[in-house]
Amino acid sequence: MSYSPPTQFTQANVTCKANVYFDGKVVSHSLVLADGSRKTLGLIFPGEFKFNTAAAERMEIIAGHCRVRLAGQGDWRDYPAGSSFEVSGNSSFEIAVDEGIAEYICSFL
């Protein structure tokens, strides 16, 4: 099955102020679509980062490459552009970018 990430979202309210984490190594912007769904669009620069989740999330990697380790799992898994992973609510995950920039869409489920 082939995956094509969206190239744009229409009818969305976008927060102009960026969400900046880890001294600017992870940056995103929040948006709310007309149907009420929430997303963030972001960039992850090289490094290793840990995030805690309140709500369940689906992370789509739309460019670049990263590695992810979900809470309670010992092994890192590779996620190239065109792949995705889900994280439970009230959980955490570690994400690492070894080189380049990973671009993502995070959908709150």
Secondary structure, DSSP 8 states (H G I E B T S, - for coil): ------S---SEEE-SS-EEEGGGTEEEEEEEETTS-EEEEEEE-SEEEEEEESS-EEEEEEESEEEEEETT--S-EEEETTEEEEE-TTEEEEEEE-SS-EEEEEEE-
